[in-house]
Amino acid sequence: MGTPLREWDINIYRGVLTGYNDAFIIDSAKREEILLNCETEEERLRTTELIRPILRGRDIKRYSYDWAGLWLINTHNGVKGRLSPIDINDYPSVKQYLDLHWEKIKKREDKGITPYNLRNCAYMDDFNKPKITWGNLNLNATFALVPEGFIINAPSPFIATTNHTLALLHILNSKISDYYIRKLGVTRNGGYFEYKPMFVEQLPVPKIGLEVLEKYPLNPSNEQQTEIEQIIYKLYNLSEKEIELLND
């Protein structure tokens, strides 16, 4: 029952590829060092806006995330007609740091107009929105809503917010959703499953009755999660035998 997500007015995107994470993903200490090396207040402010918090798949949990204090040097390649590429010369302190990795970053395939720039990403603006994201490889469904500003590291995918973001989050974390999606692919050793967009986008989601799910919080309690599951069973018109199968 429902309409497959691929037919909704949403897009499932892949997180950012840097081509060389050791240079472009830094910890908080390195970020602070780069900011301290800025020569003017204007440069420091520009650089602060450039370096964005980033989440990896391992940081994303069911309904939550544990940020590891990592940052992306977001020297993006711009978006045609909307956003100009980052000019590294406007960020001397960042350039000085990246030059330490020059031999590696100049050889990588995932780069933009210069070795300092990240590869093209037409949906860069969507990282500025709240988004549903999940770890690409997991034992079970681990979908979380991440606030605006956070960037997601590939291969983790994400969905930019929709009119029914909270309801969709609850459905994606439900037993029936996980059962359905896992039937589309192959489970790996150890029970791990790759939650590829090509599987997630096939999930049928009812477009009627979602409002009742939206009264539940972003991070529901165990009792509330039980209530959510019961509501979702009704949305999909599951029989008692089908519910028993899901809980087996």
Residue pairs with C-beta under 8 A, 6 or more apart in sequence:
1 204
1 206
1 235
1 236
1 237
2 204
2 205
2 206
2 207
2 236
3 204
3 205
3 206
3 207
4 201
4 202
4 203
4 204
4 205
5 12
5 200
5 201
5 202
5 203
5 205
6 201
6 202
8 162
8 205
9 162
10 159
10 160
10 162
11 123
11 126
11 159
11 160
12 157
12 158
12 159
12 197
12 200
12 201
13 123
13 126
13 157
13 158
13 159
13 160
14 154
14 155
14 156
14 157
14 197
15 133
15 151
15 152
15 153
15 154
15 155
15 156
15 157
15 158
16 54
16 72
16 118
16 121
16 127
16 151
16 152
16 153
16 154
17 110
17 118
17 119
17 154
18 24
18 25
18 72
18 110
18 118
19 105
19 108
19 109
19 110
19 111
19 118
19 119
20 101
20 104
20 105
20 108
20 110
21 153
22 101
22 104
23 73
23 98
23 100
23 101
23 104
23 105
24 72
24 73
24 75
24 105
24 118
25 54
25 70
25 71
25 72
25 73
25 153
26 34
26 51
26 70
26 71
26 73
27 69
27 70
27 71
28 69
28 71
30 71
30 97
31 51
31 71
33 97
34 47
34 51
34 93
34 94
34 97
35 44
35 47
35 48
35 51
35 93
37 93
37 96
37 97
38 44
38 47
38 92
38 93
39 92
39 93
43 90
43 91
43 92
43 93
46 90
46 91
47 91
47 93
47 94
50 73
50 74
50 75
50 86
50 91
50 94
51 71
51 72
51 73
51 74
51 94
52 71
52 72
52 74
52 127
52 149
52 150
52 151
53 67
53 70
53 71
53 72
53 149
53 150
53 151
54 70
54 71
54 72
54 150
54 151
54 152
54 153
55 65
55 67
55 133
55 146
55 150
55 151
55 152
55 153
55 156
56 68
56 70
56 153
56 156
57 134
57 135
57 136
57 137
57 138
57 153
57 155
57 156
58 135
59 65
59 66
59 67
59 68
60 133
60 134
60 135
60 142
60 144
60 146
60 156
61 142
61 144
62 140
62 141
62 142
62 143
62 144
62 173
63 143
63 144
63 145
63 169
63 173
63 218
63 219
63 220
64 144
64 219
65 133
65 144
65 146
67 150
72 151
72 153
73 94
73 97
73 98
74 86
74 118
74 151
75 86
75 88
75 91
75 94
75 98
75 112
75 116
75 117
75 118
76 83
76 85
76 86
76 112
76 117
76 118
76 121
76 124
77 85
77 86
77 112
77 113
77 117
77 118
77 119
77 120
77 121
78 84
78 85
78 86
78 112
79 121
79 122
79 124
79 125
80 122
82 125
83 124
83 125
85 112
85 113
85 117
86 116
86 117
88 94
88 95
88 98
88 114
88 116
88 117
89 95
95 116
98 105
98 116
102 115
105 111
105 115
105 116
106 115
108 115
110 118
110 119
111 117
111 118
111 119
112 118
112 119
112 120
123 160
126 158
126 160
127 149
127 150
127 151
127 152
128 148
128 149
129 148
129 160
129 161
130 145
130 146
130 147
130 148
130 161
130 165
131 145
131 146
131 150
131 152
131 158
131 159
131 160
131 161
132 143
132 144
132 145
132 146
132 158
132 159
132 161
132 165
132 168
132 169
132 172
133 143
133 144
133 146
133 152
133 156
133 157
133 158
133 159
134 141
134 142
134 143
134 144
134 156
134 157
134 158
134 172
134 195
134 200
135 142
135 156
135 195
136 155
136 156
136 157
136 194
136 195
136 196
137 188
137 192
137 193
137 194
137 195
138 192
138 193
138 195
139 190
139 191
139 192
139 193
140 178
140 193
141 172
141 173
141 174
141 177
141 178
141 181
141 195
142 173
143 169
143 172
143 173
144 169
145 165
145 166
145 169
145 218
146 152
146 158
152 158
157 195
157 196
157 197
157 200
159 168
162 168
164 210
164 214
166 213
166 214
166 216
166 218
167 210
167 211
167 213
167 214
168 205
168 210
169 218
170 213
170 216
170 220
170 228
170 232
171 177
171 203
171 205
171 213
171 232
171 235
172 200
172 203
174 228
174 229
174 232
175 229
175 246
175 247
176 232
176 233
176 236
176 238
176 246
177 203
179 246
180 203
180 204
181 193
181 195
181 199
181 200
181 202
181 203
182 193
184 199
184 202
185 193
185 194
185 196
185 199
187 193
188 194
206 235
206 236
209 234
209 235
210 235
212 231
213 228
213 231
213 232
216 224
216 227
216 228
217 224
220 228
233 243
238 246
